Amino acid sequence: MKIVSACLAGINCRYDGKSKPNGKISDIVKKGEAIAVCPEELGGLPTPRPAAEQVKNKVINNKGEDITEQFYKGANLALAIAEENNCTEAILKCKSPMCGKGEVYDGSFSGTLTEGEGIFAKLLNEKGVKVITEVEFENNKE
């Protein structure tokens, strides 16, 4: 079983109230091969919401509010869903402060990327769940 970023499955849960649908990811959710979650919503954040980026060990939105607690709450709830469903792989939204793998936005809100992982991606990695981005999923023609 896989766990996927809900925005990739076409659910309007991104900070901007939109989604980034990926047809193949939507299909595996519809087939019951993957579970779609939005850790940010699980953490109690509304949709739409101010954009957020990682700043050192915190998550700050573009209004200067510290939303680290909501991010960790949502990531832990999403991790519990992954564990309950024996998920061994995750397909997550690249560059996101919650779901990004390898690189995330740097906290300057200028579109600049830096090396790092989103909060949820990091928790999954620590539990041995294989994390890939939607870009890696598309490039891996299974």
Secondary structure, DSSP 8 states (H G I E B T S, - for coil): -EEEEGGGGT-S-STTS-----HHHHHHHHTTSEEEE-HHHHTT--SS---EEEETTEEEETTS-B-HHHHHHHHHHHHHHHHHTT--EEEE-TB-TTT-SSEEE-SSSSS-EEE---HHHHHHHHTT-EEEEHHHHHHS--
